[in-house]
Amino acid sequence: IIWDVGHQAYPHKILTGRRDRIRTLRQSEGLSGFTKRAESDYDPFGAAHSSTSISSGLGMAVARDLKGGDNNVIAVIGDGAMSAGMAY
């Protein structure tokens, strides 16, 4: 799952084993306000700004196909992303 912006990933962080640290969100030495590959294996993409998830997901899907994989790639976008990037 590729989240388009950081605040979409807060529930994702809770569900992927970081619930006990959620109160440290956006604090020094705490959880990142965005998905962060170095923070969790469940964060496949370093989301930050709107409108990048579709193109990132497409790249991941092409790489998957070239490797012969069968995993799903899901890009979650919000209303702000509808007017930019590949959604536009």
PAZA-312386 format. One record per atom (N, C-alpha, C): residue number from 1; x, y, z; residue in three letters; atom name. Coordinates in steps of 0.02 Angstrom, whole numbers. Each point is the difference from the previous one (the first is absolute). Layout:
// PAZA-312386
{node NUM {X Y Z} 'ALA' 'CA'}
...
***
This chain:
// PAZA-312386
{node 1 {43 -59 0} 'ILE' 'N'}
{node 1 {-43 59 0} 'ILE' 'CA'}
{node 1 {45 61 0} 'ILE' 'C'}
{node 2 {-13 45 -46} 'ILE' 'N'}
{node 2 {39 62 -6} 'ILE' 'CA'}
{node 2 {-46 58 18} 'ILE' 'C'}
{node 3 {16 34 53} 'TRP' 'N'}
{node 3 {-39 57 23} 'TRP' 'CA'}
{node 3 {26 62 -34} 'TRP' 'C'}
{node 4 {-45 43 -21} 'ASP' 'N'}
{node 4 {19 59 -38} 'ASP' 'CA'}
{node 4 {31 55 44} 'ASP' 'C'}
{node 5 {-26 9 59} 'VAL' 'N'}
{node 5 {27 51 46} 'VAL' 'CA'}
{node 5 {8 -31 69} 'VAL' 'C'}
{node 6 {41 32 40} 'GLY' 'N'}
{node 6 {16 -28 65} 'GLY' 'CA'}
{node 6 {-58 -11 47} 'GLY' 'C'}
{node 7 {-46 48 5} 'HIS' 'N'}
{node 7 {-53 -8 50} 'HIS' 'CA'}
{node 7 {-47 -59 -16} 'HIS' 'C'}
{node 8 {0 -24 -62} 'GLN' 'N'}
{node 8 {-39 -60 -15} 'GLN' 'CA'}
{node 8 {31 -62 32} 'GLN' 'C'}
{node 9 {62 3 17} 'ALA' 'N'}
{node 9 {36 -59 24} 'ALA' 'CA'}
{node 9 {-4 -9 76} 'ALA' 'C'}
{node 10 {-31 45 36} 'TYR' 'N'}
{node 10 {-3 -7 73} 'TYR' 'CA'}
{node 10 {-35 -65 21} 'TYR' 'C'}
{node 11 {-59 -16 -26} 'PRO' 'N'}
{node 11 {-31 -64 18} 'PRO' 'CA'}
{node 11 {44 -59 -23} 'PRO' 'C'}
{node 12 {32 7 -57} 'HIS' 'N'}
{node 12 {46 -51 -26} 'HIS' 'CA'}
{node 12 {55 -14 50} 'HIS' 'C'}
{node 13 {27 52 31} 'LYS' 'N'}
{node 13 {53 -9 50} 'LYS' 'CA'}
{node 13 {-25 -39 60} 'LYS' 'C'}
{node 14 {-61 15 22} 'ILE' 'N'}
{node 14 {-30 -35 57} 'ILE' 'CA'}
{node 14 {-9 -74 -16} 'ILE' 'C'}
{node 15 {-25 -14 -60} 'LEU' 'N'}
{node 15 {-15 -69 -19} 'LEU' 'CA'}
{node 15 {62 -41 -18} 'LEU' 'C'}
{node 16 {56 33 -8} 'THR' 'N'}
{node 16 {62 -36 -19} 'THR' 'CA'}
{node 16 {51 -1 57} 'THR' 'C'}
{node 17 {-25 -1 62} 'GLY' 'N'}
{node 17 {43 -11 57} 'GLY' 'CA'}
{node 17 {31 60 33} 'GLY' 'C'}
{node 18 {-23 60 -17} 'ARG' 'N'}
{node 18 {30 60 30} 'ARG' 'CA'}
{node 18 {-48 36 47} 'ARG' 'C'}
{node 19 {-52 -35 20} 'ARG' 'N'}
{node 19 {-51 31 43} 'ARG' 'CA'}
{node 19 {30 27 65} 'ARG' 'C'}
{node 20 {45 -37 30} 'ASP' 'N'}
{node 20 {30 21 64} 'ASP' 'CA'}
{node 20 {42 63 -7} 'ASP' 'C'}
{node 21 {19 19 -61} 'ARG' 'N'}
{node 21 {41 60 -10} 'ARG' 'CA'}
{node 21 {-38 56 -34} 'ARG' 'C'}
{node 22 {-65 -8 -11} 'ILE' 'N'}
{node 22 {-37 49 -39} 'ILE' 'CA'}
{node 22 {0 70 32} 'ILE' 'C'}
{node 23 {6 3 66} 'ARG' 'N'}
{node 23 {2 65 33} 'ARG' 'CA'}
{node 23 {66 37 -11} 'ARG' 'C'}
{node 24 {48 -34 -30} 'THR' 'N'}
{node 24 {64 32 -17} 'THR' 'CA'}
{node 24 {0 28 -71} 'THR' 'C'}
{node 25 {-56 -4 -33} 'LEU' 'N'}
{node 25 {-6 21 -70} 'LEU' 'CA'}
{node 25 {23 73 -8} 'LEU' 'C'}
{node 26 {44 10 -49} 'ARG' 'N'}
{node 26 {27 66 -16} 'ARG' 'CA'}
{node 26 {40 33 57} 'ARG' 'C'}
{node 27 {27 -40 44} 'GLN' 'N'}
{node 27 {42 25 54} 'GLN' 'CA'}
{node 27 {72 -24 -12} 'GLN' 'C'}
{node 28 {47 35 31} 'SER' 'N'}
{node 28 {70 -20 -6} 'SER' 'CA'}
{node 28 {7 -73 24} 'SER' 'C'}
{node 29 {33 -40 -40} 'GLU' 'N'}
{node 29 {10 -71 14} 'GLU' 'CA'}
{node 29 {-64 -41 -1} 'GLU' 'C'}
{node 30 {-55 30 -21} 'GLY' 'N'}
{node 30 {-64 -35 -3} 'GLY' 'CA'}
{node 30 {-16 -25 -70} 'GLY' 'C'}
{node 31 {-62 -21 -8} 'LEU' 'N'}
{node 31 {-22 -23 -66} 'LEU' 'CA'}
{node 31 {-2 57 -49} 'LEU' 'C'}
{node 32 {15 -16 -62} 'SER' 'N'}
{node 32 {-4 50 -53} 'SER' 'CA'}
{node 32 {-73 16 -14} 'SER' 'C'}
{node 33 {-12 61 -22} 'GLY' 'N'}
{node 33 {-68 19 -19} 'GLY' 'CA'}
{node 33 {-20 -27 -67} 'GLY' 'C'}
{node 34 {45 -35 -33} 'PHE' 'N'}
{node 34 {-12 -28 -66} 'PHE' 'CA'}
{node 34 {19 -74 1} 'PHE' 'C'}
{node 35 {-17 -36 -53} 'THR' 'N'}
{node 35 {27 -67 -5} 'THR' 'CA'}
{node 35 {75 6 -12} 'THR' 'C'}
{node 36 {37 -44 30} 'LYS' 'N'}
{node 36 {73 5 -3} 'LYS' 'CA'}
{node 36 {30 -70 -4} 'LYS' 'C'}
{node 37 {33 -15 -54} 'ARG' 'N'}
{node 37 {26 -68 -11} 'ARG' 'CA'}
{node 37 {46 -23 56} 'ARG' 'C'}
{node 38 {39 45 28} 'ALA' 'N'}
{node 38 {46 -20 53} 'ALA' 'CA'}
{node 38 {-36 -15 66} 'ALA' 'C'}
{node 39 {-62 22 5} 'GLU' 'N'}
{node 39 {-38 -9 62} 'GLU' 'CA'}
{node 39 {-35 -68 3} 'GLU' 'C'}
{node 40 {-22 -26 -57} 'SER' 'N'}
{node 40 {-39 -62 0} 'SER' 'CA'}
{node 40 {3 -34 -68} 'SER' 'C'}
{node 41 {1 -66 2} 'ASP' 'N'}
{node 41 {-3 -38 -63} 'ASP' 'CA'}
{node 41 {-67 9 -34} 'ASP' 'C'}
{node 42 {-50 23 37} 'TYR' 'N'}
{node 42 {-66 11 -28} 'TYR' 'CA'}
{node 42 {-7 67 -36} 'TYR' 'C'}
{node 43 {52 41 2} 'ASP' 'N'}
{node 43 {0 64 -35} 'ASP' 'CA'}
{node 43 {41 -6 -64} 'ASP' 'C'}
{node 44 {-33 -15 -56} 'PRO' 'N'}
{node 44 {38 -13 -61} 'PRO' 'CA'}
{node 44 {22 63 -37} 'PRO' 'C'}
{node 45 {-24 58 22} 'PHE' 'N'}
{node 45 {12 61 -36} 'PHE' 'CA'}
{node 45 {2 58 50} 'PHE' 'C'}
{node 46 {46 46 -9} 'GLY' 'N'}
{node 46 {4 58 45} 'GLY' 'CA'}
{node 46 {-47 56 -22} 'GLY' 'C'}
{node 47 {-63 -7 16} 'ALA' 'N'}
{node 47 {-50 51 -19} 'ALA' 'CA'}
{node 47 {11 64 39} 'ALA' 'C'}
{node 48 {-14 55 -31} 'ALA' 'N'}
{node 48 {5 64 34} 'ALA' 'CA'}
{node 48 {-48 50 -32} 'ALA' 'C'}
{node 49 {9 11 -63} 'HIS' 'N'}
{node 49 {-41 50 -35} 'HIS' 'CA'}
{node 49 {-53 -34 -43} 'HIS' 'C'}
{node 50 {-54 34 -10} 'SER' 'N'}
{node 50 {-56 -26 -38} 'SER' 'CA'}
{node 50 {18 -15 -73} 'SER' 'C'}
{node 51 {-36 -47 -28} 'SER' 'N'}
{node 51 {0 -15 -71} 'SER' 'CA'}
{node 51 {59 -41 -25} 'SER' 'C'}
{node 52 {31 -38 43} 'THR' 'N'}
{node 52 {55 -42 -22} 'THR' 'CA'}
{node 52 {-15 -75 4} 'THR' 'C'}
{node 53 {-55 -19 31} 'SER' 'N'}
{node 53 {-13 -71 11} 'SER' 'CA'}
{node 53 {-16 -39 -63} 'SER' 'C'}
{node 54 {-37 31 -47} 'ILE' 'N'}
{node 54 {-18 -37 -61} 'ILE' 'CA'}
{node 54 {62 -16 -41} 'ILE' 'C'}
{node 55 {44 49 -10} 'SER' 'N'}
{node 55 {60 -13 -40} 'SER' 'CA'}
{node 55 {46 -49 36} 'SER' 'C'}
{node 56 {4 5 66} 'SER' 'N'}
{node 56 {42 -47 38} 'SER' 'CA'}
{node 56 {-29 -70 -5} 'SER' 'C'}
{node 57 {-66 -5 7} 'GLY' 'N'}
{node 57 {-33 -65 -6} 'GLY' 'CA'}
{node 57 {9 -31 -69} 'GLY' 'C'}
{node 58 {-3 41 -51} 'LEU' 'N'}
{node 58 {10 -25 -68} 'LEU' 'CA'}
{node 58 {71 -28 -7} 'LEU' 'C'}
{node 59 {49 37 26} 'GLY' 'N'}
{node 59 {68 -25 -3} 'GLY' 'CA'}
{node 59 {9 -66 37} 'GLY' 'C'}
{node 60 {-32 -5 58} 'MET' 'N'}
{node 60 {4 -63 38} 'MET' 'CA'}
{node 60 {-36 -57 -36} 'MET' 'C'}
{node 61 {-55 15 -33} 'ALA' 'N'}
{node 61 {-36 -52 -38} 'ALA' 'CA'}
{node 61 {40 -24 -60} 'ALA' 'C'}
{node 62 {33 46 -35} 'VAL' 'N'}
{node 62 {42 -19 -57} 'VAL' 'CA'}
{node 62 {58 -43 25} 'VAL' 'C'}
{node 63 {32 20 55} 'ALA' 'N'}
{node 63 {55 -39 28} 'ALA' 'CA'}
{node 63 {-24 -70 20} 'ALA' 'C'}
{node 64 {-59 -3 31} 'ARG' 'N'}
{node 64 {-29 -64 19} 'ARG' 'CA'}
{node 64 {-9 -45 -61} 'ARG' 'C'}
{node 65 {-29 29 -53} 'ASP' 'N'}
{node 65 {-12 -39 -61} 'ASP' 'CA'}
{node 65 {65 -25 -32} 'ASP' 'C'}
{node 66 {50 42 0} 'LEU' 'N'}
{node 66 {65 -20 -28} 'LEU' 'CA'}
{node 66 {32 -57 39} 'LEU' 'C'}
{node 67 {-14 -2 65} 'LYS' 'N'}
{node 67 {26 -53 43} 'LYS' 'CA'}
{node 67 {-45 -62 0} 'LYS' 'C'}
{node 68 {-59 5 -32} 'GLY' 'N'}
{node 68 {-46 -56 -1} 'GLY' 'CA'}
{node 68 {-39 -8 65} 'GLY' 'C'}
{node 69 {-6 52 38} 'GLY' 'N'}
{node 69 {-37 -3 63} 'GLY' 'CA'}
{node 69 {-75 2 -9} 'GLY' 'C'}
{node 70 {-37 -11 54} 'ASP' 'N'}
{node 70 {-72 2 -4} 'ASP' 'CA'}
{node 70 {-32 40 57} 'ASP' 'C'}
{node 71 {40 40 34} 'ASN' 'N'}
{node 71 {-27 40 55} 'ASN' 'CA'}
{node 71 {-41 59 -27} 'ASN' 'C'}
{node 72 {-44 25 42} 'ASN' 'N'}
{node 72 {-41 58 -18} 'ASN' 'CA'}
{node 72 {37 65 17} 'ASN' 'C'}
{node 73 {-12 51 -38} 'VAL' 'N'}
{node 73 {26 67 14} 'VAL' 'CA'}
{node 73 {-61 46 3} 'VAL' 'C'}
{node 74 {-8 34 57} 'ILE' 'N'}
{node 74 {-58 43 10} 'ILE' 'CA'}
{node 74 {24 70 15} 'ILE' 'C'}
{node 75 {-23 48 -39} 'ALA' 'N'}
{node 75 {15 71 12} 'ALA' 'CA'}
{node 75 {-62 33 29} 'ALA' 'C'}
{node 76 {7 29 59} 'VAL' 'N'}
{node 76 {-55 35 33} 'VAL' 'CA'}
{node 76 {11 75 -8} 'VAL' 'C'}
{node 77 {-46 34 -34} 'ILE' 'N'}
{node 77 {7 72 -9} 'ILE' 'CA'}
{node 77 {-59 35 33} 'ILE' 'C'}
{node 78 {9 63 13} 'GLY' 'N'}
{node 78 {-53 40 30} 'GLY' 'CA'}
{node 78 {-25 52 -49} 'GLY' 'C'}
{node 79 {-46 41 24} 'ASP' 'N'}
{node 79 {-30 50 -45} 'ASP' 'CA'}
{node 79 {51 51 -24} 'ASP' 'C'}
{node 80 {49 17 40} 'GLY' 'N'}
{node 80 {51 48 -22} 'GLY' 'CA'}
{node 80 {42 -26 -57} 'GLY' 'C'}
{node 81 {7 -65 -5} 'ALA' 'N'}
{node 81 {41 -30 -53} 'ALA' 'CA'}
{node 81 {-37 -6 -66} 'ALA' 'C'}
{node 82 {-64 11 1} 'MET' 'N'}
{node 82 {-40 -8 -61} 'MET' 'CA'}
{node 82 {16 53 -53} 'MET' 'C'}
{node 83 {32 53 21} 'SER' 'N'}
{node 83 {14 55 -47} 'SER' 'CA'}
{node 83 {74 6 -18} 'SER' 'C'}
{node 84 {38 -53 13} 'ALA' 'N'}
{node 84 {71 3 -15} 'ALA' 'CA'}
{node 84 {27 -69 -16} 'ALA' 'C'}
{node 85 {61 -2 -22} 'GLY' 'N'}
{node 85 {32 -64 -14} 'GLY' 'CA'}
{node 85 {-36 -40 -53} 'GLY' 'C'}
{node 86 {4 -65 3} 'MET' 'N'}
{node 86 {-29 -43 -50} 'MET' 'CA'}
{node 86 {-77 -2 4} 'MET' 'C'}
{node 87 {-29 18 56} 'ALA' 'N'}
{node 87 {-73 2 6} 'ALA' 'CA'}
{node 87 {-29 55 -43} 'ALA' 'C'}
{node 88 {39 54 -10} 'TYR' 'N'}
{node 88 {-24 57 -38} 'TYR' 'CA'}
{node 88 {3 -16 -73} 'TYR' 'C'}
***
